[in-house]
Amino acid sequence: PAFALSKNVMRPYAGTYLSEIKKIFNYRLSRGRRFIECTFGILSNKWRILHRPLNVDEPFAINIIKACVVLHNFVRLRDGFEFDDTIPPDVLLGSSLANTERSRHATDIRDHFAEYFSGIGSVPW
């Protein structure tokens, strides 16, 4: 995997013999990741600003993403749907390392999501 587990970046549980809760978490995380990667690929095909890291503070980065989404939706409404715009490019991911305390906190967050996906937040397979 390209990124270390952190409170803002979830990674699947590693291993072959996982509990049912961990398997469900990995499945749900994978589905969410694929959806987000496809969506971001569509946006980055249209808006070149997303071809490189956004070297801005987080609130401004969020506004840039929101603006890209609004503009994308506006263009689709105005010009109609073009299939070629929905083909995501290959996304190359960098890597990062997390210190032990941050990693422990991130693990707790992942475990919380895993419990949620298997209980209150469960959905039929």
DSSP file (Angstrom, degrees, kcal/mol; ACC not computed):
  #  RESIDUE AA STRUCTURE BP1 BP2  ACC     N-H-->O    O-->H-N    N-H-->O    O-->H-N    TCO  KAPPA ALPHA  PHI   PSI    X-CA   Y-CA   Z-CA
    1    1 A P              0   0    0      0, 0.0    10,-0.0     0, 0.0     3,-0.0   0.000 360.0 360.0 360.0 149.1    0.0    0.0    0.0
    2    2 A A        +     0   0    0     93,-0.1    94,-0.5     2,-0.0     2,-0.4   0.786 360.0  46.5 -81.2 -29.3    1.1    3.5   -0.8
    3    3 A F  S    S-     0   0    0     92,-0.2     2,-0.1     7,-0.1    94,-0.1  -0.887  78.8-120.0-120.6 146.9    0.2    5.3    2.4
    4    4 A A        -     0   0    0     92,-0.4     2,-0.2    -2,-0.4    93,-0.1  -0.459  44.6 -90.7 -75.6 154.2    0.7    4.5    6.0
    5    5 A L        +     0   0    0     -2,-0.1     2,-0.3    93,-0.1     5,-0.2  -0.479  61.2 156.7 -63.3 130.0   -2.4    4.2    8.3
    6    6 A S  B >   -A    9   0A   0      3,-2.7     3,-0.5    -2,-0.2    97,-0.1  -0.896  59.3 -91.4-145.5 175.9   -3.3    7.5    9.8
    7    7 A K  T 3  S+     0   0    0     -2,-0.3     3,-0.1     1,-0.2    -2,-0.0   0.761 129.2  37.0 -65.8 -21.3   -6.4    9.2   11.3
    8    8 A N  T 3  S+     0   0    0      1,-0.2     2,-0.5     2,-0.0    -1,-0.2   0.511 116.1  55.6-104.6  -8.1   -7.2   10.6    7.8
    9    9 A V  B <   -A    6   0A   0     -3,-0.5    -3,-2.7    -5,-0.1     2,-0.3  -0.959  69.8-160.0-131.0 113.5   -6.1    7.6    5.7
   10   10 A M        -     0   0    0     -2,-0.5    -7,-0.1    -5,-0.2    -3,-0.1  -0.695   5.4-167.6 -92.6 144.6   -7.4    4.1    6.3
   11   11 A R        -     0   0    0     -2,-0.3     3,-0.1    -5,-0.1    -7,-0.0  -0.923  28.4-101.6-124.2 153.3   -5.7    1.0    5.2
   12   12 A P        -     0   0    0      0, 0.0     2,-0.2     0, 0.0    11,-0.1  -0.310  43.1 -95.7 -69.4 158.1   -7.1   -2.6    5.1
   13   13 A Y        -     0   0    0      9,-0.3     2,-0.2    97,-0.1     5,-0.1  -0.541  43.4-131.5 -68.9 139.3   -6.2   -5.1    7.8
   14   14 A A        +     0   0    0     -2,-0.2     2,-0.1    -3,-0.1    -1,-0.1  -0.557  57.0  62.8 -90.1 157.8   -3.3   -7.3    6.6
   15   15 A G  S    S-     0   0    0     -2,-0.2     3,-0.2     1,-0.1    -2,-0.0  -0.305  70.7-107.4 115.9 164.4   -3.3  -11.0    6.8
   16   16 A T  S    S+     0   0    0      1,-0.2     2,-1.2    -2,-0.1    -1,-0.1   0.840 103.9  54.9 -95.3 -42.5   -5.1  -14.1    5.6
   17   17 A Y  S    S+     0   0    0      0, 0.0     2,-0.2     0, 0.0    -1,-0.2  -0.658  75.2 162.5-100.5  79.3   -7.0  -15.3    8.6
   18   18 A L        -     0   0    0     -2,-1.2    -3,-0.1    -3,-0.2    -2,-0.0  -0.638  41.2-105.7 -97.7 153.7   -9.0  -12.3    9.5
   19   19 A S     >  -     0   0    0     -2,-0.2     4,-2.4     1,-0.1     5,-0.2  -0.280  36.8-106.1 -66.7 163.1  -12.1  -12.1   11.8
   20   20 A E  H  > S+     0   0    0      1,-0.2     4,-2.5     2,-0.2     5,-0.2   0.886 121.9  55.1 -58.9 -39.8  -15.4  -11.5   10.1
   21   21 A I  H  > S+     0   0    0      1,-0.2     4,-2.3     2,-0.2    -1,-0.2   0.917 109.7  45.6 -60.6 -44.5  -15.4   -7.9   11.3
   22   22 A K  H  > S+     0   0    0      2,-0.2     4,-2.6     1,-0.2    -9,-0.3   0.869 111.3  52.5 -69.6 -36.3  -12.1   -7.2    9.7
   23   23 A K  H  X S+     0   0    0     -4,-2.4     4,-2.3     2,-0.2    -2,-0.2   0.925 110.8  47.6 -63.3 -43.7  -13.1   -8.9    6.5
   24   24 A I  H  X S+     0   0    0     -4,-2.5     4,-2.8     2,-0.2     5,-0.2   0.923 111.4  51.0 -63.1 -43.9  -16.2   -6.8    6.3
   25   25 A F  H  X S+     0   0    0     -4,-2.3     4,-2.9     1,-0.2     5,-0.2   0.947 110.5  48.8 -58.3 -48.3  -14.2   -3.6    7.0
   26   26 A N  H  X S+     0   0    0     -4,-2.6     4,-2.3     1,-0.2    -1,-0.2   0.895 112.5  48.9 -59.0 -41.2  -11.7   -4.5    4.3
   27   27 A Y  H  X S+     0   0    0     -4,-2.3     4,-2.3     2,-0.2    -1,-0.2   0.942 113.9  44.4 -64.3 -47.9  -14.5   -5.1    1.8
   28   28 A R  H  X S+     0   0    0     -4,-2.8     4,-2.3     1,-0.2    -2,-0.2   0.894 113.6  50.8 -66.2 -39.3  -16.3   -1.8    2.6
   29   29 A L  H  X S+     0   0    0     -4,-2.9     4,-2.7    -5,-0.2    -1,-0.2   0.911 110.0  50.7 -62.7 -42.4  -13.0    0.1    2.6
   30   30 A S  H  X S+     0   0    0     -4,-2.3     4,-2.5    -5,-0.2    -2,-0.2   0.912 110.1  49.0 -63.4 -43.7  -12.2   -1.3   -0.8
   31   31 A R  H  X S+     0   0    0     -4,-2.3     4,-1.9     1,-0.2    -1,-0.2   0.926 113.6  46.7 -62.0 -44.5  -15.6   -0.4   -2.3
   32   32 A G  H  X S+     0   0    0     -4,-2.3     4,-2.4     1,-0.2    -2,-0.2   0.911 111.6  51.3 -63.6 -42.5  -15.3    3.1   -1.0
   33   33 A R  H  X S+     0   0    0     -4,-2.7     4,-2.9     1,-0.2     5,-0.2   0.921 109.1  50.1 -62.0 -45.1  -11.7    3.5   -2.2
   34   34 A R  H  X S+     0   0    0     -4,-2.5     4,-2.2     1,-0.2    -1,-0.2   0.907 111.3  49.1 -61.1 -41.7  -12.6    2.3   -5.7
   35   35 A F  H  X S+     0   0    0     -4,-1.9     4,-2.4     2,-0.2    -1,-0.2   0.928 113.7  45.6 -62.7 -46.2  -15.5    4.8   -5.9
   36   36 A I  H  X S+     0   0    0     -4,-2.4     4,-3.0     2,-0.2     5,-0.2   0.912 112.2  50.8 -65.6 -43.5  -13.3    7.7   -4.7
   37   37 A E  H  X S+     0   0    0     -4,-2.9     4,-2.3     2,-0.2    -1,-0.2   0.905 112.2  47.2 -61.6 -41.2  -10.5    6.8   -7.1
   38   38 A C  H  X S+     0   0    0     -4,-2.2     4,-2.2    -5,-0.2    -2,-0.2   0.935 113.6  47.7 -65.2 -46.1  -12.9    6.7  -10.0
   39   39 A T  H  X S+     0   0    0     -4,-2.4     4,-2.2     1,-0.2    -2,-0.2   0.926 113.9  46.4 -61.1 -46.1  -14.5   10.0   -9.1
   40   40 A F  H  X S+     0   0    0     -4,-3.0     4,-3.0     1,-0.2    -1,-0.2   0.875 109.8  55.1 -67.1 -35.8  -11.2   11.7   -8.6
   41   41 A G  H  X S+     0   0    0     -4,-2.3     4,-1.6    -5,-0.2    -1,-0.2   0.910 107.7  49.4 -60.7 -42.3   -9.9   10.2  -11.9
   42   42 A I  H  X S+     0   0    0     -4,-2.2     4,-1.0     2,-0.2    -2,-0.2   0.937 113.9  45.7 -61.7 -46.8  -12.9   11.8  -13.7
   43   43 A L  H >X S+     0   0    0     -4,-2.2     4,-2.7     1,-0.2     3,-0.5   0.910 111.9  50.4 -64.0 -42.4  -12.3   15.1  -12.1
   44   44 A S  H 3< S+     0   0    0     -4,-3.0    -1,-0.2     1,-0.2    -2,-0.2   0.768 102.9  61.1 -72.3 -22.8   -8.5   15.1  -12.8
   45   45 A N  H 3< S+     0   0    0     -4,-1.6    -1,-0.2    -5,-0.2    -2,-0.2   0.856 116.3  32.8 -63.8 -33.5   -9.2   14.2  -16.4
   46   46 A K  H << S+     0   0    0     -4,-1.0     2,-0.6    -3,-0.5    -2,-0.2   0.826 118.6  50.4 -93.0 -36.0  -11.1   17.5  -16.8
   47   47 A W    ><  -     0   0    0     -4,-2.7     3,-1.8    -5,-0.1    -1,-0.2  -0.899  61.1-162.9-117.2 108.4   -9.2   19.8  -14.4
   48   48 A R  G >  S+     0   0    0     -2,-0.6     3,-2.4     1,-0.3     4,-0.2   0.710  82.8  76.8 -62.9 -23.1   -5.4   20.0  -14.7
   49   49 A I  G >  S+     0   0    0      1,-0.3     3,-0.7     2,-0.1    -1,-0.3   0.785  90.8  58.5 -58.8 -23.9   -5.0   21.5  -11.3
   50   50 A L  G <  S+     0   0    0     -3,-1.8    -1,-0.3     1,-0.2    -2,-0.2   0.359  82.4  83.9 -88.4   5.8   -5.6   18.0   -9.9
   51   51 A H  G <  S+     0   0    0     -3,-2.4    -1,-0.2     2,-0.1    -2,-0.1   0.557  97.9  33.5 -82.3  -8.0   -2.6   16.5  -11.8
   52   52 A R  S <  S-     0   0    0     -3,-0.7     0, 0.0    -4,-0.2     0, 0.0  -0.899 103.7 -72.5-139.8 166.7   -0.2   17.6   -9.1
   53   53 A P        -     0   0    0      0, 0.0     2,-1.0     0, 0.0    -2,-0.1  -0.320  44.4-122.8 -61.0 143.9   -0.2   18.0   -5.3
   54   54 A L        -     0   0    0     -4,-0.1     2,-1.8     1,-0.1     7,-0.1  -0.794  21.8-162.8 -88.3 103.7   -2.2   20.9   -4.0
   55   55 A N        +     0   0    0     -2,-1.0     2,-0.3     6,-0.0    -1,-0.1  -0.434  54.1 100.4 -88.9  64.0    0.4   22.9   -2.0
   56   56 A V  S    S-     0   0    0     -2,-1.8    -2,-0.1     1,-0.1     2,-0.0  -0.867  82.0 -79.6-137.1 168.6   -2.2   24.9   -0.1
   57   57 A D     >  -     0   0    0     -2,-0.3     4,-2.3     1,-0.1     3,-0.4  -0.310  50.0-103.0 -70.9 161.9   -3.7   24.7    3.3
   58   58 A E  H  > S+     0   0    0      1,-0.2     4,-2.6     2,-0.2     5,-0.2   0.874 117.3  52.1 -57.8 -46.1   -6.5   22.2    3.9
   59   59 A P  H  > S+     0   0    0      0, 0.0     4,-1.8     0, 0.0    -1,-0.2   0.899 112.9  46.4 -59.5 -37.8   -9.5   24.6    3.8
   60   60 A F  H  > S+     0   0    0     -3,-0.4     4,-2.2     2,-0.2    -2,-0.2   0.896 110.7  52.4 -70.2 -38.9   -8.3   26.0    0.5
   61   61 A A  H  X S+     0   0    0     -4,-2.3     4,-2.3     1,-0.2    -1,-0.2   0.908 108.2  51.6 -61.4 -41.6   -7.7   22.5   -0.9
   62   62 A I  H  X S+     0   0    0     -4,-2.6     4,-2.6     1,-0.2    -1,-0.2   0.907 109.5  50.0 -61.2 -41.7  -11.3   21.6    0.1
   63   63 A N  H  X S+     0   0    0     -4,-1.8     4,-2.5    -5,-0.2    -1,-0.2   0.871 108.4  52.8 -65.5 -36.4  -12.6   24.7   -1.8
   64   64 A I  H  X S+     0   0    0     -4,-2.2     4,-2.3     2,-0.2    -2,-0.2   0.937 111.1  46.4 -62.7 -46.2  -10.6   23.8   -4.9
   65   65 A I  H  X S+     0   0    0     -4,-2.3     4,-2.3     2,-0.2    -2,-0.2   0.928 112.6  49.9 -62.6 -45.2  -12.1   20.2   -4.9
   66   66 A K  H  X S+     0   0    0     -4,-2.6     4,-2.6     1,-0.2    -1,-0.2   0.918 110.3  50.7 -59.4 -43.0  -15.6   21.6   -4.3
   67   67 A A  H  X S+     0   0    0     -4,-2.5     4,-2.9     1,-0.2     5,-0.2   0.907 109.3  50.9 -61.9 -41.8  -15.1   24.1   -7.2
   68   68 A C  H  X S+     0   0    0     -4,-2.3     4,-2.6     2,-0.2    -1,-0.2   0.906 111.2  48.3 -62.0 -41.4  -14.0   21.3   -9.5
   69   69 A V  H  X S+     0   0    0     -4,-2.3     4,-2.6     2,-0.2    -2,-0.2   0.933 113.3  46.7 -64.7 -46.1  -17.0   19.2   -8.6
   70   70 A V  H  X S+     0   0    0     -4,-2.6     4,-2.5     2,-0.2    -2,-0.2   0.933 114.9  46.5 -62.3 -46.1  -19.4   22.2   -9.2
   71   71 A L  H  X S+     0   0    0     -4,-2.9     4,-2.8     2,-0.2     5,-0.2   0.906 111.3  52.3 -63.2 -41.3  -17.8   23.1  -12.5
   72   72 A H  H  X S+     0   0    0     -4,-2.6     4,-2.4    -5,-0.2    -2,-0.2   0.941 111.8  45.7 -58.3 -48.5  -17.8   19.4  -13.6
   73   73 A N  H  X S+     0   0    0     -4,-2.6     4,-2.2     1,-0.2    -2,-0.2   0.890 112.6  51.3 -64.3 -38.9  -21.5   19.2  -12.9
   74   74 A F  H  X S+     0   0    0     -4,-2.5     4,-2.6     2,-0.2    -2,-0.2   0.939 110.6  47.8 -62.1 -47.4  -22.2   22.5  -14.6
   75   75 A V  H  X S+     0   0    0     -4,-2.8     4,-3.5     1,-0.2     5,-0.5   0.900 111.3  51.4 -62.3 -40.8  -20.3   21.4  -17.8
   76   76 A R  H  X S+     0   0    0     -4,-2.4     4,-1.7    -5,-0.2    -1,-0.2   0.898 112.1  46.3 -64.0 -39.6  -22.1   18.1  -17.8
   77   77 A L  H  < S+     0   0    0     -4,-2.2    -2,-0.2    -5,-0.2    -1,-0.2   0.905 119.5  41.0 -67.2 -40.1  -25.5   19.8  -17.6
   78   78 A R  H  < S+     0   0    0     -4,-2.6    -2,-0.2    -5,-0.2    -3,-0.2   0.934 130.1  24.2 -72.9 -47.3  -24.6   22.3  -20.2
   79   79 A D  H  < S-     0   0    0     -4,-3.5    -3,-0.2     1,-0.2    -2,-0.2   0.592 105.6-122.1 -99.2 -13.1  -22.8   20.0  -22.7
   80   80 A G     <  -     0   0    0     -4,-1.7     2,-0.4    -5,-0.5    -1,-0.2  -0.267  45.7 -43.4  91.7 174.0  -24.3   16.6  -21.9
   81   81 A F        -     0   0    0     -2,-0.1     2,-0.5    -4,-0.1    -5,-0.0  -0.645  48.6-169.7 -84.9 129.3  -22.6   13.4  -20.8
   82   82 A E    >   -     0   0    0     -2,-0.4     3,-1.1     1,-0.1     4,-0.4  -0.980  14.9-152.1-119.3 119.5  -19.4   12.3  -22.6
   83   83 A F  G >  S+     0   0    0     -2,-0.5     3,-2.2     1,-0.3     4,-0.3   0.874  93.6  62.9 -58.4 -39.3  -18.2    8.8  -21.8
   84   84 A D  G >  S+     0   0    0      1,-0.3     3,-1.1     2,-0.2    -1,-0.3   0.794  95.2  61.9 -58.6 -28.0  -14.5    9.7  -22.4
   85   85 A D  G <  S+     0   0    0     -3,-1.1    -1,-0.3     1,-0.2   -40,-0.2   0.664  98.7  57.3 -70.7 -15.1  -14.7   12.1  -19.5
   86   86 A T  G <  S+     0   0    0     -3,-2.2    -1,-0.2    -4,-0.4    -2,-0.2   0.431  77.4 102.6 -97.8   1.1  -15.4    9.3  -17.2
   87   87 A I    <   -     0   0    0     -3,-1.1   -49,-0.0    -4,-0.3    -3,-0.0  -0.754  68.2-141.4 -87.6 110.3  -12.3    7.2  -17.9
   88   88 A P        -     0   0    0      0, 0.0   -46,-0.1     0, 0.0   -47,-0.1  -0.409  11.7-124.2 -73.5 145.6   -9.9    7.7  -15.0
   89   89 A P        -     0   0    0      0, 0.0     2,-0.2     0, 0.0   -45,-0.1  -0.335  41.9 -80.4 -76.1 166.9   -6.2    8.0  -15.6
   90   90 A D        -     0   0    0     -2,-0.1     2,-0.6     1,-0.0     0, 0.0  -0.525  48.4-144.8 -65.4 133.9   -3.7    5.8  -13.9
   91   91 A V        -     0   0    0     -2,-0.2     2,-0.6    -3,-0.1    -1,-0.0  -0.912   7.7-157.3-108.5 120.2   -3.1    7.2  -10.4
   92   92 A L        -     0   0    0     -2,-0.6     2,-0.4   -90,-0.0    -2,-0.0  -0.855  12.7-152.6 -96.9 125.0    0.3    6.9   -9.0
   93   93 A L        -     0   0    0     -2,-0.6     2,-0.0     1,-0.1    -2,-0.0  -0.776   1.2-147.8-101.1 140.9    0.4    7.0   -5.2
   94   94 A G        -     0   0    0     -2,-0.4     2,-0.3     1,-0.1    -1,-0.1  -0.089  21.4-114.5 -85.3-167.9    3.3    8.3   -3.2
   95   95 A S        -     0   0    0    -92,-0.1     2,-0.3    -2,-0.0   -92,-0.2  -0.934  25.9-177.6-132.6 158.2    4.2    7.0    0.3
   96   96 A S        -     0   0    0    -94,-0.5   -92,-0.4    -2,-0.3     2,-0.4  -0.974  16.9-136.4-148.2 159.4    4.3    8.4    3.8
   97   97 A L        -     0   0    0     -2,-0.3     2,-0.4   -94,-0.1    -2,-0.0  -0.919  12.4-153.6-119.1 145.9    5.3    7.2    7.2
   98   98 A A        -     0   0    0     -2,-0.4   -93,-0.1   -93,-0.0   -92,-0.0  -0.912  19.9-118.2-117.2 146.6    3.5    7.8   10.5
   99   99 A N     >  -     0   0    0     -2,-0.4     4,-2.4     1,-0.1     5,-0.2  -0.295  37.2 -98.4 -76.4 171.3    5.0    7.8   13.9
  100  100 A T  H  > S+     0   0    0      1,-0.2     4,-2.6     2,-0.2     5,-0.2   0.884 119.3  47.8 -61.5 -45.3    3.9    5.3   16.5
  101  101 A E  H  > S+     0   0    0      2,-0.2     4,-2.4     1,-0.2    -1,-0.2   0.925 114.4  46.2 -65.1 -44.0    1.4    7.4   18.4
  102  102 A R  H  > S+     0   0    0      1,-0.2     4,-2.5     2,-0.2    -1,-0.2   0.894 112.9  51.3 -63.4 -38.8   -0.3    8.6   15.3
  103  103 A S  H  X S+     0   0    0     -4,-2.4     4,-2.4     2,-0.2    -2,-0.2   0.903 109.2  49.8 -65.0 -41.3   -0.3    5.0   14.0
  104  104 A R  H  X S+     0   0    0     -4,-2.6     4,-2.1     2,-0.2    -2,-0.2   0.918 111.9  48.2 -63.4 -43.8   -1.9    3.7   17.2
  105  105 A H  H  X S+     0   0    0     -4,-2.4     4,-2.1     1,-0.2    -2,-0.2   0.912 111.8  50.0 -62.1 -42.9   -4.6    6.4   17.0
  106  106 A A  H  X S+     0   0    0     -4,-2.5     4,-2.6     1,-0.2    -2,-0.2   0.885 108.2  52.9 -64.0 -38.8   -5.3    5.5   13.4
  107  107 A T  H  X S+     0   0    0     -4,-2.4     4,-2.7     2,-0.2    -1,-0.2   0.904 107.9  51.3 -62.7 -41.3   -5.5    1.9   14.3
  108  108 A D  H  X S+     0   0    0     -4,-2.1     4,-2.2     2,-0.2    -2,-0.2   0.908 110.2  49.0 -61.1 -42.2   -8.1    2.7   16.9
  109  109 A I  H  X S+     0   0    0     -4,-2.1     4,-2.4     2,-0.2    -2,-0.2   0.930 111.4  49.2 -63.1 -45.4  -10.1    4.7   14.3
  110  110 A R  H  X S+     0   0    0     -4,-2.6     4,-2.6     1,-0.2    -2,-0.2   0.919 110.7  50.3 -60.6 -43.7   -9.9    1.8   11.8
  111  111 A D  H  X S+     0   0    0     -4,-2.7     4,-2.3     1,-0.2    -1,-0.2   0.889 108.7  52.8 -61.8 -38.7  -11.1   -0.6   14.6
  112  112 A H  H  X S+     0   0    0     -4,-2.2     4,-2.3     2,-0.2    -1,-0.2   0.928 110.6  46.8 -62.1 -45.6  -14.0    1.7   15.4
  113  113 A F  H  X S+     0   0    0     -4,-2.4     4,-3.1     2,-0.2     5,-0.2   0.911 109.8  54.3 -61.8 -42.1  -15.1    1.7   11.7
  114  114 A A  H  X S+     0   0    0     -4,-2.6     4,-1.1     1,-0.2    -2,-0.2   0.921 110.3  45.9 -59.6 -44.3  -14.7   -2.0   11.5
  115  115 A E  H  X S+     0   0    0     -4,-2.3     4,-0.9     2,-0.2     3,-0.3   0.909 113.4  50.2 -63.4 -42.4  -17.1   -2.4   14.5
  116  116 A Y  H ><>S+     0   0    0     -4,-2.3     5,-2.5     1,-0.2     3,-0.8   0.926 108.3  51.4 -62.6 -46.1  -19.5    0.1   13.0
  117  117 A F  H 3<5S+     0   0    0     -4,-3.1     6,-0.3     1,-0.2    -1,-0.2   0.758 114.0  45.4 -64.1 -24.0  -19.6   -1.7    9.6
  118  118 A S  H 3<5S+     0   0    0     -4,-1.1    -1,-0.2    -3,-0.3    -2,-0.2   0.571 126.5  22.2 -96.2 -10.6  -20.4   -5.0   11.3
  119  119 A G  T X<5S+     0   0    0     -4,-0.9     3,-1.8    -3,-0.8    -3,-0.1   0.389 131.9   2.8-117.1-108.3  -23.0   -3.6   13.7
  120  120 A I  T 3 5S+     0   0    0      1,-0.3    -3,-0.1    -5,-0.1    -4,-0.1   0.838 134.1  45.9 -54.9 -39.5  -25.1   -0.5   13.3
  121  121 A G  T 3 <S+     0   0    0     -5,-2.5    -1,-0.3    -6,-0.2    -4,-0.2   0.227  83.9 131.0 -93.2  15.4  -23.7    0.4    9.9
  122  122 A S    <   -     0   0    0     -3,-1.8    -4,-0.1    -6,-0.3    -5,-0.1  -0.352  35.2-168.7 -71.6 149.6  -23.9   -3.0    8.4
  123  123 A V        -     0   0    0     -6,-0.3    -2,-0.0    -2,-0.0     2,-0.0  -0.939  33.1 -89.8-130.6 155.4  -25.5   -3.5    5.0
  124  124 A P              0   0    0      0, 0.0     0, 0.0     0, 0.0     0, 0.0  -0.347 360.0 360.0 -65.0 146.4  -26.5   -6.8    3.2
  125  125 A W              0   0    0     -2,-0.0     0, 0.0     0, 0.0     0, 0.0   0.476 360.0 360.0 -73.8 360.0  -23.8   -8.4    1.1
